[in-house]
């Protein structure tokens, strides 16, 4: 059962890497906007995520894109997205690849 959850989480990460903030050419996963992904025994996916800024004008677009893409993952029954701002996002949360692409390294 645990292996099944890990496979589902891997698929979720893969689809999250296709979600982009329209203002930044880096996917939200590598930007460090995803804080937690959990799949419960009912195949409900719980995601804690943030935005680069609380007043992000693309917030609705990004959240809906996350919901639609994760719901499309095989085996996922429901998606619960919890938008959090603590801890606040900063550029240190980005992957090394994202930092390189944006010229921070």
Secondary structure, 3 states (H helix, E strand, C coil): CHHHHHHHHHHHHHHHCCCECCCCCCEHHHHCCEEEEEECCCCEEEEEECCCCCCCCCHHHHHHHHHHHHHCCCCCCEEEEEECCCCCCCHHHCCHHHHHHCCCC
